[in-house]
Amino acid sequence: MLRYAGPLERLIQELQKLPSIGPKSAQRLAFHLLRGGEEEARALADAILRVKSDIRACARCFNFSDEELCGICGDARREQGTICVVEDPSDLMALERAGEYHGVYHVLQGRLSPLDGITEDDIRIAELVKRVETERPKEVILATSPTVEGDATASYIATLLEPYEVEVTVLAIGLPVGGDLDYADQVTIARALQGRTKWRR
Amino acid sequence: MLRYAGPLERLIQELQKLPSIGPKSAQRLAFHLLRGGEEEARALADAILRVKSDIRACARCFNFSDEELCGICGDARREQGTICVVEDPSDLMALERAGEYHGVYHVLQGRLSPLDGITEDDIRIAELVKRVETERPKEVILATSPTVEGDATASYIATLLEPYEVEVTVLAIGLPVGGDLDYADQVTIARALQGRTKWRR
């Protein structure tokens, strides 16, 4: 099969390595970069290199950071006695957007998934236990995803934290706000029923 | 709103400038690059810069090329007397994949689209007329897309080529091979009827 000129073909190949970018998308992105300004392409290439050289894991919570401690760990106004455990930095951001949480975080950088070969050694569980041991927080909120693997990860961590004097909590499971009961799945409705609370206004 | 650490936020912003990459996709791509190998990120950044520095338009047909003439224009075995006019290099590649065409091309680099402010000065129409004048081809195939804008572009070019002694043809419009008559749109069926040919096997 005929191919595009060397450098263009190579860019298309490299773009195809990215998640959910197929041959068609890769071609469209490459054409866009080729036709766009020199500045835009340079800025993107530079941003890619910068992120690799400048971003690391926060030494305390393993959130992405460009300094020793991330913005949240470095913020003295955050409640240091509450640690919210999330799988990924994107989950942390989702919680921050809600604006309801004022404690600190611990980013596991994944979840237990034996089928994918991800065990407790691949994610930051040991570091969490160590933090609980040394920081002695009042509460650890297990905010892993409400999936089989997320639940298994939470359950495993809860067991490890049993020896410590810390309250371990999980996020409420129930109907999403604005969701139609009619469209909620059976398991969510069952969990919403189990977790029902007294009417109050 | 809280943002990711500077370099990461910047990469997400740059990725979002790409076509059909939204905030969620940009975040996923950035995370992928951040977690992936140093090599992969460097290869992508390098490919982006290379494509800008090394790829130009073929001096004759305006296909993407890394040399003065593109691979097709530089190939003496191609029939020089037939020029196939396409909108984009991706259309050229689609024709090449069909393996049926052995002439040369002329890449317009777009199509007339007054609503988007794209006029005859923005695409390589004048260069095509000049080629017809100097190269004196036997045939010009107008292979613009079968859309309103593609048809208008073909029609405009056909008018410009009238003074020259050259056969101007267009691709056949009809049912796609493997397509179900039932699923074909009315306009395509009407055009297939108008263009019907004698049965032969």
Boltz contact constraints between the chains, C-beta under 6 A:
constraints:
  - contact:
      token1: [A, 2]
      token2: [B, 96]
      max_distance: 6.0
  - contact:
      token1: [A, 5]
      token2: [B, 55]
      max_distance: 6.0
  - contact:
      token1: [A, 5]
      token2: [B, 64]
      max_distance: 6.0
  - contact:
      token1: [A, 5]
      token2: [B, 65]
      max_distance: 6.0
  - contact:
      token1: [A, 5]
      token2: [B, 66]
      max_distance: 6.0
  - contact:
      token1: [A, 6]
      token2: [B, 66]
      max_distance: 6.0
  - contact:
      token1: [A, 7]
      token2: [B, 50]
      max_distance: 6.0
  - contact:
      token1: [A, 7]
      token2: [B, 51]
      max_distance: 6.0
  - contact:
      token1: [A, 7]
      token2: [B, 54]
      max_distance: 6.0
  - contact:
      token1: [A, 7]
      token2: [B, 55]
      max_distance: 6.0
  - contact:
      token1: [A, 7]
      token2: [B, 66]
      max_distance: 6.0
  - contact:
      token1: [A, 8]
      token2: [B, 51]
      max_distance: 6.0
  - contact:
      token1: [A, 8]
      token2: [B, 55]
      max_distance: 6.0
  - contact:
      token1: [A, 8]
      token2: [B, 64]
      max_distance: 6.0
  - contact:
      token1: [A, 10]
      token2: [B, 47]
      max_distance: 6.0
  - contact:
      token1: [A, 11]
      token2: [B, 47]
      max_distance: 6.0
  - contact:
      token1: [A, 11]
      token2: [B, 51]
      max_distance: 6.0
  - contact:
      token1: [A, 14]
      token2: [B, 43]
      max_distance: 6.0
  - contact:
      token1: [A, 14]
      token2: [B, 44]
      max_distance: 6.0
  - contact:
      token1: [A, 14]
      token2: [B, 47]
      max_distance: 6.0
  - contact:
      token1: [A, 18]
      token2: [B, 29]
      max_distance: 6.0
  - contact:
      token1: [A, 19]
      token2: [B, 32]
      max_distance: 6.0
  - contact:
      token1: [A, 29]
      token2: [B, 18]
      max_distance: 6.0
  - contact:
      token1: [A, 32]
      token2: [B, 19]
      max_distance: 6.0
  - contact:
      token1: [A, 33]
      token2: [B, 48]
      max_distance: 6.0
  - contact:
      token1: [A, 34]
      token2: [B, 51]
      max_distance: 6.0
  - contact:
      token1: [A, 34]
      token2: [B, 55]
      max_distance: 6.0
  - contact:
      token1: [A, 38]
      token2: [B, 52]
      max_distance: 6.0
  - contact:
      token1: [A, 41]
      token2: [B, 48]
      max_distance: 6.0
  - contact:
      token1: [A, 41]
      token2: [B, 52]
      max_distance: 6.0
  - contact:
      token1: [A, 43]
      token2: [B, 14]
      max_distance: 6.0
  - contact:
      token1: [A, 44]
      token2: [B, 14]
      max_distance: 6.0
  - contact:
      token1: [A, 44]
      token2: [B, 48]
      max_distance: 6.0
  - contact:
      token1: [A, 45]
      token2: [B, 45]
      max_distance: 6.0
  - contact:
      token1: [A, 45]
      token2: [B, 48]
      max_distance: 6.0
  - contact:
      token1: [A, 45]
      token2: [B, 49]
      max_distance: 6.0
  - contact:
      token1: [A, 47]
      token2: [B, 10]
      max_distance: 6.0
  - contact:
      token1: [A, 47]
      token2: [B, 11]
      max_distance: 6.0
  - contact:
      token1: [A, 47]
      token2: [B, 14]
      max_distance: 6.0
  - contact:
      token1: [A, 48]
      token2: [B, 33]
      max_distance: 6.0
  - contact:
      token1: [A, 48]
      token2: [B, 41]
      max_distance: 6.0
  - contact:
      token1: [A, 48]
      token2: [B, 44]
      max_distance: 6.0
  - contact:
      token1: [A, 48]
      token2: [B, 45]
      max_distance: 6.0
  - contact:
      token1: [A, 49]
      token2: [B, 45]
      max_distance: 6.0
  - contact:
      token1: [A, 50]
      token2: [B, 7]
      max_distance: 6.0
  - contact:
      token1: [A, 51]
      token2: [B, 7]
      max_distance: 6.0
  - contact:
      token1: [A, 51]
      token2: [B, 8]
      max_distance: 6.0
  - contact:
      token1: [A, 51]
      token2: [B, 11]
      max_distance: 6.0
  - contact:
      token1: [A, 51]
      token2: [B, 34]
      max_distance: 6.0
  - contact:
      token1: [A, 52]
      token2: [B, 38]
      max_distance: 6.0
  - contact:
      token1: [A, 52]
      token2: [B, 41]
      max_distance: 6.0
  - contact:
      token1: [A, 54]
      token2: [B, 7]
      max_distance: 6.0
  - contact:
      token1: [A, 55]
      token2: [B, 7]
      max_distance: 6.0
  - contact:
      token1: [A, 55]
      token2: [B, 8]
      max_distance: 6.0
  - contact:
      token1: [A, 55]
      token2: [B, 34]
      max_distance: 6.0
  - contact:
      token1: [A, 64]
      token2: [B, 5]
      max_distance: 6.0
  - contact:
      token1: [A, 64]
      token2: [B, 8]
      max_distance: 6.0
  - contact:
      token1: [A, 65]
      token2: [B, 5]
      max_distance: 6.0
  - contact:
      token1: [A, 66]
      token2: [B, 5]
      max_distance: 6.0
  - contact:
      token1: [A, 66]
      token2: [B, 6]
      max_distance: 6.0
  - contact:
      token1: [A, 66]
      token2: [B, 7]
      max_distance: 6.0
  - contact:
      token1: [A, 96]
      token2: [B, 2]
      max_distance: 6.0
